[in-house]
Amino acid sequence: MLGDLLSNRDTSGHIVTGGTEANLLAMWTAKKLSKKKNCEIIVPTSAHCSFDKAADLLGIKLCKARLNSRYQVDVADVKRRLNTKTVGIVGVAGTTSLGVVDPIEELSELAVKNELYLHVDAAFGGFVLPFMRELGYKTANFDFILPGVCSVTVDPHKMGLAPIPAGGILFRSEKLKRVAAWNISYLSGGETEQATIVGTRSGASVIAAWAVMKHLGREGYVKVIKRCMRLTLKLAKEIPKISGMSIVAEPSMNVLGLKSDRFAVNKIARELRRKGWAISLFPSHIRIVVMPHVHEDHVERFLGDLEQISTRLRGA
């Protein structure tokens, strides 16, 4: 049945409240397609917490596959976790913590071979990777070019620069989108279908997302990503020159992990926040996201503040 639904590529989707609702819709679709009472879906340990929420709501067992040395999901571990209860696999194109892209091509092959639903969470990377490719960066395929990809989360309110809330989900085909649809008897002058979690949705979000995309166009997004990546790579080059500071890995997109083998990262994060920097603290590193409003002088000031913090912590 899944093969029939994937045969057409008449991509269709929704503007939703955010990545959480989009990921929930994808898992709901995978469960409904399988018609199994006891379902399991395999996700990377790097997957967003929305998958935990969705699994709890839907009564799905979430199996978390480990990561490889490049912080991608370990495909061999995904294979080991496959069983008769498995109904779907999730890959991430732009992880929350480091912006890493999982090997979606390998996951696609695995999904096709085992007739499993493959969802790609590209909430952040969906508005980055295509434009990086146009700029000449080597980026892996993550979307419907791959035959096993069933749905993709892409959030306009992240790197699409649309106002919140404006999440998005795309399904490979119109038929696939309608798997989780419900017949509503009273809307639009009579019976119609609704295929989102929430009933009432913001029309303003849809209009705003459309307006921003029309205004920027592909050329506009390419310019935005070009600057973001230039500044990200500058940070990746300069941070290791500061005593006690280093990066977790070379950035895959405009997300960077700052770590230290000398200082506690929570102390570095506290000092950065005191200086007004909006960063996210993970157990082993600090996440730096170079969003479109960041400019050269911001990067220079950040590096200067980080140097001062290093000097202060060395003397503490």
N, C-alpha and C positions, 0 to 999 in steps of 0.2 A: 504493500500500500504506500509506503513512504517513497519508493521509487517512482510511482505514478505522480505523486505530488511534486517531485523534484524535476520531472521531465521538462516542464515549462519554466522559462525564466522571465515571467511577467511580474517582475518585482513589485511588491506592494507593501504598505506599512502604515504606521500611525505616528503622529506627534502625541507623546504621552507626558506624564508628570516628571519623568526622569529615568535614569538608568535602572533604578530599583524596580519600577513598574515594568519596564521593558524586559528585564531579565526574568521577572516573575511570569510574564506572558509567554516567554520562550519555554520555560520549564513546564508551564501549564500545558502548552501545546504538545510538548514531547510526551507528557504523561497521557494526555487524551488520545494521542495517536497510538500509543502502545496498548491501551486497554488493559494494562496490568494493574492489579491491586497493590502489589509490593514492588515498587519501582526504586531503582538506583540511578543516580546521575553522577558521573565522574567529573570533578573540577580540579584545577590546580590549587595548591595551598595558597597561591597568590591571588585567588579569586576574590572579588569584592564581597563584602558581608551581605549584600543583597541576596546572594545565592543561599546563604544560611537561613535568612528570613523566608525566602520562597520555599525552601525545602520543609521548613517547619509548618508553614501554612498549608502546603499541598500534601503533606504526609509522605514526602520522598526522602529516602536515605541518601545523604550526600557523602560520596567517597572522595577523599582528598588525596590526589596524587602528588608525590614529591617533586621538587624542582631539580634541574641539573645545575652544573657549575656556572651556567650563563643566566641562571635565575628564570629559565623557561620551564614549562611543565616537562617532566621526563616522560617521553612517549612510551618507553619500555615499561614504566611503572603503570601507565594508563592501561596498556595491554594486559598486564598482570591482574588488574582489578576488574577486567571484563568478566561478566557472568550472565546467566540466563535472566537475571533481574535488571540488568543494565538497559536503560532505554535512551540514554543520551550522554553526550560528551560536551564539555565546555572548554573553549580556548579563549585566551585573552589577547587582545591587540592593543597593548598599552596598559600594563598593570598599574594598580593604584600606587604601589610603593616605589617603583623604579621606571615605569613606562616601558617595560620589556614586552616584546611581541613573542608569543608562543609559536612553535612550529605548526602553524595551522595547516600547511600542505600535508604534513604527515598525519595530522588528526583527521583531515578530510579523507585520506586513503583508508584509514582505520574505520571511519564511519561508514563509508561506502561498502567496504568489505563485510562489515557486520550489520549492515542495514540499521544504523543508529542515527538518531537526531544529533546534529552538530550545531551548536550555537556559539557565536563569536561575540564576546563582549568587547566592542570597540568604542565604548562610550567616550573615551578620550582620544584614542588613536584614529577614529574614523574621520575626523576633520584635520588630521595631521599627515598620516602616511601617504594618501594619494598625492598630496602636494609636495611632499618630500621626494617622491618618485619623479615628479616633473622637474624638480631642481637637480636631479642627478644622483640623489642618495640611493643606495642599494636597500630596498625595502622588500620584504617578503609579501607574497600574496596572502590576503586574509579574508577576501569577500566571495561573492558569487561566481567569480572566475573559477573557483575550486568546486568541483561537482558535489562534494559532500556537505557544503555549508547550507544550512536550512534557514538560519536567521542571524541577523547582526544588530546589535545595539549600537546606535550612533547618536550622541547627544548634541543637538545644536546649541544648548546652553553651556557647553564647555568651549572647546576650541572653535565651534561654529559662531561664537560671539553673540548669540541670541540671548534675550533676557530670560531669567528663570521664571516659571518652569517651562522647559521645552526639551524633554527627552525625546528619543526616537527609537523605533524598532522597524526593521525591514525584514520581510519574509521573501523567500526565493520566488514564491508564486502566490497569486491571488487565492488559489484553493488552500494553500498552506496557511495563509493568514486567517482563513475562515474556520479553521479547525476548532478554535476556541471561541467562536462567535455565538451569540445568543440572539434568539428572535425576540424582539420587543414589539408588542402589539400596537402601541399608541404613538410611536414617534413618526415624524415626517408624514403625517396624515394617514398613517396606517402601518401595517407590519413592516418592520425593517430589521436589519442586523446590527448588533453592536459587538465589537471585538476587542474592547479595552477593559481594564479592571474597573476604573472609575466610570460612572455614568456621565455626570456633568463635567465637561472639560472646558478649559479656557480657549475661547476663539482668539483672544488677543495674543496668546503665545504662538499660535499657528501663523497669524498675520505677521507678527514681529519676526519670526524665524524666516518666513518667506521674504520679507522686506530686506533683512540683513543679507541673505544669500543673493538676492537680486542686485543689491547695492555693491557688494564686494565682487561677486562673480569669481570664476576660477583664478583670474589674474590677481584679484585682491587677496585671496587666500594664499596664493603662492608667495606674494610679497610678505604677508604676515608670517608665514612659516619660515621664510628665508631669514628674517631678522631674529625670530625666536631661536632658530637652530644656530645661527652665528653666535649669539650671546650664550647659549647653552654650551657650545663647544669651547668658548672662551673660558667659562667657569671651569669646565672639565680640565682645561690646560693649566689654569692659574691656581686653583685650590691646592693641588699637591705641592706647590712651591712654598706654601705656608707651613711652618713647623707644626707637626702633630696632626695635620689635616690631610685627608685623601678622599678619593671618590670610590664608591662601591664597584662601579663598572662603567665602561664607556657608554654614554647615553644612546638609546635607540631613537629617542625623540626628545622633545623639550622638557624632559624630567630628569633630574639628577639626584643621586644619593650621596650625601656627605657623611663620612665616617671618620673615626679617629682611633688609632691604636694607643694613644697616649692619654687622651682626656675622655671623661664620661660624656656621651652624646647628649644626655639630658642637661648637663651643665652648659654645653655649647648652645643648645636650643634655648635655654633660659636666658643666656646672655644676648642671643640674637633677638629674642622677643623684647627684651628690655630696650633694645635699640630700635624697635619698631618694625622688625622684619616678620612677615607672615610666613612661617614655615611649619611643616608638619613633622612631628616626632614619632618615629617608629622605634621598636625595641633596640635595633642595632644601628640605625642611621637616621639622618635628617633628610627629609625630602624637600627638594627645591624645584618648583615648577616655574619655568620662564614663560609667563603668559604674555599676550600681545601688548599689554600696557607697560611692560618692562623695557627700559632703554639702556643705552651704553652707560650713562652716568649712574644709573641704579646699580649696575654690575660693578662699576668701579668703587662705589661707596660700600657695597656689600663686601667686596674683597678687602677693603681697608678696615672695615669693622671686624671682619673675621681675623685679620692680622692682629688687631688690638686685643681681641678675645684670646688668641693664642698666647700673646705676650703676658696677659694677665693671669691666665691659667698656669703658665709655666712658672710664674713667680709666686703662685698661691701655696 
